[in-house]
Amino acid sequence: MEKCIACGTCAEKCPAKTSDRFNEGLAKRKAIYVPYAQAVPLKYAIDKERCIYFQKGKCRACEKFCPTNAIKFDDVEKDITLNVGSVILTAGFTPFNPDRFDNYQHAKFPNVVTSMEFERILSAGGPYGGHIRRLSDGKEPKKIAWLQCVGSRDLNRCDNEYCSSVCCMYAIKESVIAKEHLGPELEPAIFFMDMRTHGKDFEKYYERAKAQGVRFVRSRVHTITEIDETGTLNLVYATDAGERVSEDFDMVVLSVGMEPAASAVETAKTLGVEMNSYKFVKTSDFAPVSTSREGIYVAGALQGPKDIPQSVVEASAAACSAGIGLSAARGTLVKDKTFPDELAVQDEEPRIGVFVCNCGINIGGIADVPAVAAYARELGNVVFTEEPLFACSQDAQDKMVEIIREQKLNRIVVAACTPRTHEPLFQETIRNAGLNAYLFEMANIRNQCTWVHSGEKDKATEKAKDLVRMAINRAKLLEPIPSLSVNVNKSALVIGGGVAGMTAALSLADQGFSATLVEKSAGLGGSARDVHKTWSGEDVQQFLKNLIERVSRHPGITVLAQAEVIEASGFVGNFETRIRSGEKTHLIQHGVAIVATGGQAAGTEEYLYGKHPAVTRWHDLENHPEKLAGAGSVVFIQCVGSRDEKRPYCSRICCTASVSQAIAIKEKQPGTDVFVLYRDIRTFGEREVLYKKAREKGVIFVRYSLANKPVVTETPDGLEVRVFDPILQKELFIHADLVNLATAIEPSPNADIAAFYKVSVNAENFFMEAHAKLRPVDFASDGLFVCGLAHYPKSLDESIAQAMAAAGRAATV
C-alpha cells in the first residue's frame, strides 16, 4: 500500500466498470478504485468481485501501467493483533432501504429517490456535477416533494419507532440548496408530521427556508403513483381539515432514517457489548459514551440517531474517557512530526502561487472561479494559479506541495473558506514543502462572498477578485516568522459548578491535570438540582450527590464557591485569571479554561404565571407533588417564550420533559386528564418512545400555532384553557386544575466572561463555538472551551458528553 501514490493511472486503464456505491449507484466506478475523493488513506484498492483478472484470470492492465509497481495480485489477507488499552466503537449507521415499502415505489419509479441519492445529485463531486436532474429523462425538475419519516417513527411497516433526529434538517438543507441551484421557479415542498429543528440555530434555518419559498405541509403521504410516461408523480394527502388533496411533482425525495448496520451490530456482539432493543449500543445517561464493557466506548450514530455536531462531541468524549484509563501511558508512543528544513526565501523576489478553491458548489456554483484565477494570474508577482475542486482534500494538499517545489513558489495564497478552520491545515501543507508557515495568506471568498451573495453571481465574482487581490498584496509583504516554544501550564480553570462543569473538572483531574472549579453560588449542582429523573428514568439526584462527593474529595480539584471571575489575560497554555471569592481574591494561573456557566428557565408573564398559584413551570410539579393531589385535569403548554421573535430557537428539552411528566401523572393518577398543547412534538431520537407511551396512557395532545396561541383565564370554577384544535376544527375549552408551562431555557449572563476571554456569544447570548461541526466545543480562541447549557439547551446526557469532550480537547493542549 505504501507504494501507491494515488495517481489514478490504474483506474484510467482498467476496463471493468461497476456500480459506484459512494454515488448511491447513480454512477459507475472501475474495479480498481478509491472509495471516495477524500478517502484516508488515499490508496487504490481492487474489487475482487469485479476484477477481470480475479474472475477470469486475464487482463492485469493496472499492473502493467502502474508507475510505482504498487499492484500485488498475490497479496493475501492478514490477521493483525493489536495490543490496546481501550476500544472506541464508531461504526456509524446504514440508511433505511425504502424498497421495503411498495407504496413509495422507490425501486420502480426512477424519479423517486432517497435523500442519500439526492445528496449525491446535489454534490459538485457527484455523478451530475451538482446539476439537479431527473433520473428518468435528465430534465431539471420544477417541483420536488420531500417525504419525512421514511423508516422512522413507524411501527406498522418497519419496526423503527424511534426518530432518526437528522432527517428534518437535512430535508430543509436539501430543499434550500435545490432552490439555490434551480432558482426561484423551483417549488419545493416538505411533507412532515412534526418539524424537529431542535439543534443550535436550526429553528432559524427553518424560518429562513420558509421565507425563501420552501413550502411545509403537515401531512404524511401514503402512496406515490406515476401518472404518465413523462415520469410525473402524483401524491395524495389530507390537510388538517380532512380535505383530500391530489398534487403532481416532478421528483420525490424520501427522507430515509438511520438503522444500525448489521456488520456494526455483529462487531458489538463480538466485543461483548450490550445493545438496546433497537440494536444501538446501550449506555447510561450518566455515562453516555461508556458501554457495558469496561474500556470499550462508543460514539456517533451507533449509540443512537444523531447529527454531526453531536457525533463529533461524543467522539471527543469517548477519546477523553479512553484517555482517563490510559493516562499513565500518555505520551509513551508519541513521535514528533518532522518537517523539511525551511528554505531561505526572505531575500528573494516574491513568487506567489494562488489556489482558488471551488469548494464543490459553495464557491464554484456562484462565483466564476476560472475568471477569478485568470484575474489573479495577471497580477504582479503571481507566477502560478490553480482551481482545485476541494483545496482541503488530501490529494489537493499533496499536489500543492509538489507545485510549490516545482514552481519554486515562496508565497502562497489560498482563496477558499474561513481561515478559522482551514488556515492551520494550509500552513502545515506549505511547511511540508519547505516554506515557513507564515508565508501564507488566505482569502475567505466563501463566507465573506459567495454565501452572502448567492443570488448575485456577477457581483460575487467581482468581489472574489477584490478579496484575492488584497490577499496577494498582503502576501507580497509577508516575512518568515520563527516559531517559539513556551512552557504550557498543565492546570485548568473550569467556570461553572453544574453537572457540565463538575464533569469537565473530574475528566481532567482523573487524567492527572489539576483543575480549579469556580461556582458563583454557595453549592455545586446547578440546574440539575431541580431534575429528578432523566428521560430514560435514571435517578438524577443520587447521581448528583455522588458527583458532588467525587469532586469535593478529589485531590486534583480545588473548588471556589460563591466566586466569580473579575479579570483574565494571557494566551493558550498560559492564562491568568483573577477570581473574587467573598472578601478574598485569587490569581489562578492555568493553561486552558472551560466555560460551563449554565442556564436557567426564562421568566414569563404569559398564561397567568406569577398571578395564579395553579400556574407553574418546568419541575415545579415534581418538586411539589402535593399540588397534584386531587387534580382532575392538568394542562402542559409548550414553547412558552421560545420559537418566537424574542427567542427564535427551540429549547430542545421541553417536549421530552413535559411528556415525561405527563406519563408520570397518568401512572400515579390514571383518572387525571392530562393535556399537552404543543407546536411540534420534538421527542427526538429514542425519546420518541415516550411520545408513544404517553398517547397509550391517554395523554391528549393538541397542536396550536404561534398565530393562535392558547388562552388561560381565571373563572369562578378555577382555570380555563381555550385552544383551537386544527384536527377537530373547533375551539376547545379545558377546565384545568393545574397549568404547567415549558418556558424557554436561556443562558446565564455571559457578557463579562465573553469580554474577559474575548470569545463570542450569539444573538441569544449563548456562547459561540469555533465551528458547529468541526470544533463544536472549542472557542475560536485557542485554549478555551465551552460545554453545557452555556452553549445551548441540551439534556443531561448531552451536557455530560459535551463536558467530557471539552475536557478531552483541553487535554490535547
URRAJO-V658459 format. One record per backbone hydrogen bond with DSSP energy under -0.5 kcal/mol. NH is the residue of the N-H (numbers start at 1). CO is the residue of the C=O. If there is no record, write none. Layout:
BEGIN
nh->(NH:NH)
co->(CO:CO)
END
This chain:
BEGIN
nh->(4:12:13:14:18:20:21:24:25:26:29:31:33:39:43:45:47:48:50:51:55:56:57:57:58:60:64:65:66:69:75:80:82:84:87:89:90:94:96:98:100:101:102:104:105:108:109:110:112:113:113:115:118:119:120:121:122:123:126:129:130:131:132:134:138:144:145:146:147:148:148:150:151:152:153:154:160:161:163:166:170:171:172:173:174:175:176:177:178:179:180:181:182:183:186:187:188:189:190:191:191:192:192:196:197:198:202:203:205:206:207:208:209:210:211:212:213:214:215:217:217:218:219:219:221:222:224:225:227:227:228:231:233:234:235:236:237:239:242:245:247:249:250:251:252:253:254:254:255:255:256:257:259:265:266:267:268:269:270:271:272:273:276:279:281:282:284:287:290:291:294:296:297:298:299:302:303:304:311:312:313:314:315:316:317:318:319:320:321:322:323:324:325:326:327:329:330:332:334:343:345:348:352:352:353:354:355:356:356:357:357:358:359:360:361:362:363:364:365:366:367:369:372:373:374:375:376:377:378:378:379:382:383:383:384:386:393:397:398:399:400:401:402:403:404:405:406:407:408:409:410:411:412:413:414:415:415:416:416:421:422:423:426:427:428:429:430:431:432:433:434:435:439:441:443:444:445:445:446:448:449:450:451:453:456:460:461:462:463:464:465:466:467:468:469:470:471:472:473:474:475:476:477:477:478:489:489:492:493:494:495:495:496:496:498:499:502:503:504:505:506:507:508:509:510:511:512:513:515:516:517:517:518:518:519:519:525:528:529:530:531:534:537:540:540:541:543:544:545:546:547:548:549:550:551:552:553:554:557:558:559:560:560:561:562:563:564:566:567:569:571:573:574:575:576:577:578:579:579:580:581:581:582:584:586:588:588:589:590:590:591:592:593:594:595:596:596:600:602:608:609:610:611:612:615:616:616:618:620:621:623:624:625:627:628:629:629:631:634:635:636:637:638:638:640:641:642:643:643:644:649:653:657:658:659:660:661:662:663:664:665:666:667:668:669:672:673:675:676:677:678:678:682:684:687:688:689:690:691:692:693:694:695:696:697:698:699:700:701:702:702:704:705:708:711:713:713:715:718:719:720:721:722:722:723:725:726:726:729:730:732:734:734:735:736:736:737:738:739:740:741:742:743:744:746:746:748:754:755:756:757:758:759:762:765:767:768:769:770:770:771:775:778:779:784:785:786:787:790:791:792:799:800:801:802:803:804:805:806:807:808:809:810:811:812:813)
co->(1:8:9:10:29:27:19:21:20:23:18:16:45:36:41:33:31:46:47:47:51:52:52:53:52:58:60:61:62:66:72:78:80:82:295:297:88:259:257:96:97:98:100:101:101:105:105:108:109:111:252:254:114:115:116:117:118:119:123:126:123:128:130:139:134:187:251:189:253:146:191:255:149:149:162:160:154:159:685:164:166:167:168:169:170:171:172:173:174:175:176:177:178:179:183:142:186:144:215:146:189:190:217:194:195:196:199:199:201:202:203:204:205:206:207:208:210:209:188:190:215:216:192:217:219:236:103:234:225:232:232:228:249:225:247:223:245:243:239:237:235:233:143:143:111:145:113:252:147:253:254:150:94:261:262:263:264:265:266:267:269:268:280:276:302:274:287:284:287:296:292:293:87:289:89:299:300:300:307:308:309:310:311:312:313:314:315:316:317:318:319:320:321:322:324:326:327:329:331:434:343:345:350:381:411:384:413:354:386:355:415:388:389:389:359:359:358:358:361:363:363:367:368:369:370:371:372:373:374:375:376:379:352:381:352:354:390:393:394:395:396:397:398:399:400:401:402:403:404:404:351:351:439:353:441:355:413:414:443:418:418:419:422:423:424:425:426:427:428:429:431:430:436:412:414:442:416:443:416:444:446:445:446:449:453:456:457:458:459:460:461:462:463:464:465:466:467:468:469:470:471:472:473:474:475:487:573:514:592:516:493:594:494:518:596:525:498:499:500:501:502:503:504:505:506:508:509:508:556:492:515:558:494:516:517:560:497:525:526:527:528:538:534:532:538:532:539:540:541:542:543:544:545:546:547:548:549:550:554:515:557:517:558:559:521:519:580:578:578:576:574:591:571:590:569:588:567:577:586:564:579:584:562:581:579:577:586:587:575:588:491:491:783:493:785:495:594:746:744:605:606:615:608:608:612:614:739:741:617:618:619:620:622:624:625:625:626:628:673:738:675:740:636:677:742:639:639:647:649:647:647:651:653:654:655:656:657:658:659:660:661:662:663:664:665:669:632:634:700:636:676:702:680:682:684:685:686:687:687:688:689:690:691:692:693:695:694:674:699:676:700:678:708:705:722:711:720:718:715:736:713:734:711:720:732:730:703:724:725:725:723:721:732:733:719:734:633:633:614:635:616:637:741:640:600:744:598:750:751:752:753:754:754:766:762:790:760:767:775:778:775:771:775:784:781:593:777:595:787:788:788:795:796:797:798:799:800:801:802:803:804:805:806:807:809:810)
END
